[in-house]
Amino acid sequence: MVAIPAPPDRQKPVDWLMDKLLSGQGVWPAVPAILILVIVAVIPFVMLLSLGFSDFSVSRGQIIDQTFSMRHLGNVLTDPLYWTTFQRSMSLALSTTAICLLLGYPVAYLFLIGGRWTRRAILIVTIAPLLTSGIVRTYAWLVILGGRGVLNNALLGMGLIDQPLRIVNTHWAVLIGMVQIHLPVMILPLIAVMSRHDRSLEEASANLGASRMGTLRHVILPLSAPGIGTGAALVFTLSYTTFVVPQLLGGGNYLNAATMIYEQVVYSLEWSKASVMSLLLMASCLVVLVGIALVTNHFTRWTRGRQG
Amino acid sequence: MTLARDLSLASAADAAQVLRIDKVSKRFGTFTVLDDCSIDVSEGEIVTLLGSSGCGKTTLLRCIAGFLTPEKGAILIDGRNTIPVPVNRRPVGVVFQSYALFPHLTVEGNVAYGLKMHGVPRREIARRVADALASVSLRGFETRYPSQLSGGQQQRVAIARVLVLEPRVLLLDEPFNALDAKLRGTMQVELRELIKRLGMTAIFVTHDQEEALTLSDRIAVMRGGRIEQVAPPDEIFDRPATAYVADFIGLSNFIPAEVRDGKVTLPDGQTLATEAQGPVRVMIRPHNLRAIPQGPGPWQGQVRFQRNVGPLIEYTITAGQSDMHVVALRRDRIRPWGEGDAVSLEVIDPEFCKVYPEA
């Protein structure tokens, strides 16, 4: 008989913790991530909020005399400038999302029906821009769209226009840049969701008498609803809160919520207003996200009540 | 009486070919998947394409459905070549191996899909969907989604979905693969009865010979893109056209022999007339062999292995160089042979053996 060593009476606390973290039960495996989130996101956010809802004075870099106040929120909500800025942000984000969906969906569809090389090409073209920084891509648009940029030179050379078009520093430049930068974020979830489904569904649809258009409308489109929802939510969130593209392609005079917050923090030192605006930005973003989620849910009722 | 009989005979002859597959060939790159395949299927007939994986059976089915276009040959439905007809206009209904039910549509939505695509009026759709669901006993499941159904129910939805369009030919691609073994048997019988009741013409694809023997009016055994034999199940089993078919369907014993004066001498001394020449292989089914107490006979062996399979006893008997399979019915009064017993073998009915030229 081999003697089995008796289990130690007490585990070391470190072992106990590791055991819990790796056990895969309850919330334990998520604890490290939760800790990091609390430290780097929740605490600073609470501090930021405290600035927005209080009066305070700063002395030698220290906040003193902090008292609760709704004044800043009132100021922001009653000033039409902020309303128009938020409106601009919202319409920019919504049109970016819509254009990304319109341009991205055909690409994802092509990926679905395409051969091996089409698929590879689409993946490369979609993912490659993500490997460069957004700032670099935005500067590239300056080179293309600028007064003596590639586009204007080409149009002038072909004799289509007499004078260079003024694109940079306009709403259009910002929109073009936004769409290009966020397109992959729309295409990738669409591809992921669309290629998850059985290809024989399309064959079944054709066999039952549907044309290509019919199959697209009645089978592929409804089944890609979750992808549309995810893509739209991602693109909306990113473009609603984006800062780099409007700042660079808008030439500093295109104000959206993010660039305005930046100016208030860096130039006008209105931290309280910036704080309130961040809160409003986040809240309005959440409202739209909930809207997207509700619409998506409506179109994906079939995913509920699954067995096994 | 005779008149009625004549009429019925005439109509049987008129039961023209619904589907005619005429010298169809298909290549993928340089690989020939279908090589000169021809089958005629008449009205109300169930034909099974049977073969091991890669024999081209699914490719042939996909050619009939229009998912693939053969390079050569014609596929005629009711006398009209369907090769130029696009997939969504062919009068064929496909039941996919995975069923391919639309997950975002309810049972009712799935069955109504084809009717909607064909622009059938709403009221007629409701009536025909109800009829189709009734024919597969799925009334009451209209509002369920496919993910809420069992495998067998999903299969019935898949069948109702194509039946509702009243296709000329029903194509079923290994429809029982996704079901567990117990359910498979019942569903096979039920499906055959349903197809017969509706008078449908159907092509099944399967690699399971038992399934083919259960379901089919005729079986087409395929091998390497060619059709080896098309015949009713009992003929396929009793008179396999080639050694491959004999080997593929059921268990067989092959014995090398020589033809002399148009006759083959079996190991037990009996002879068998044949038209073959030169070296041949004789196929003897296990149930056409009998193990008897060892006597003076020329064919001696020893029981190597004995297995009880319900009403049957399977023996493996070593005779000379080769192992012979022998199957006997289990009977109360006869004591089965045990392992190691010395026995003599004899062929019960020499006429039942088949002779194939040595490959």
Chai-1 contact restraints between the chains, C-beta under 6 A:
chainA,res_idxA,chainB,res_idxB,connection_type,confidence,min_distance_angstrom,max_distance_angstrom,comment,restraint_id
A,D198,B,S98,contact,1.0,0.0,6.0,A-B,restraint_1
A,D198,B,A100,contact,1.0,0.0,6.0,A-B,restraint_2
A,S200,B,F96,contact,1.0,0.0,6.0,A-B,restraint_3
A,S200,B,S98,contact,1.0,0.0,6.0,A-B,restraint_4
A,S200,B,A100,contact,1.0,0.0,6.0,A-B,restraint_5
A,L201,B,A100,contact,1.0,0.0,6.0,A-B,restraint_6
A,E203,B,F67,contact,1.0,0.0,6.0,A-B,restraint_7
A,A204,B,A100,contact,1.0,0.0,6.0,A-B,restraint_8
A,A206,B,V87,contact,1.0,0.0,6.0,A-B,restraint_9
A,A206,B,N88,contact,1.0,0.0,6.0,A-B,restraint_10
A,N207,B,V94,contact,1.0,0.0,6.0,A-B,restraint_11
A,L208,B,Y113,contact,1.0,0.0,6.0,A-B,restraint_12
A,L208,B,G114,contact,1.0,0.0,6.0,A-B,restraint_13
A,L208,B,M117,contact,1.0,0.0,6.0,A-B,restraint_14
A,G209,B,N88,contact,1.0,0.0,6.0,A-B,restraint_15
A,G209,B,G114,contact,1.0,0.0,6.0,A-B,restraint_16
A,G209,B,M117,contact,1.0,0.0,6.0,A-B,restraint_17
A,G209,B,H118,contact,1.0,0.0,6.0,A-B,restraint_18
A,A210,B,N88,contact,1.0,0.0,6.0,A-B,restraint_19
A,A210,B,M117,contact,1.0,0.0,6.0,A-B,restraint_20
A,S211,B,N88,contact,1.0,0.0,6.0,A-B,restraint_21
A,G214,B,M117,contact,1.0,0.0,6.0,A-B,restraint_22
A,P222,B,H104,contact,1.0,0.0,6.0,A-B,restraint_23
A,L223,B,H104,contact,1.0,0.0,6.0,A-B,restraint_24
A,W302,B,P103,contact,1.0,0.0,6.0,A-B,restraint_25
A,W302,B,H104,contact,1.0,0.0,6.0,A-B,restraint_26
A,W302,B,Y145,contact,1.0,0.0,6.0,A-B,restraint_27
A,R306,B,S147,contact,1.0,0.0,6.0,A-B,restraint_28
A,Q307,B,Q148,contact,1.0,0.0,6.0,A-B,restraint_29
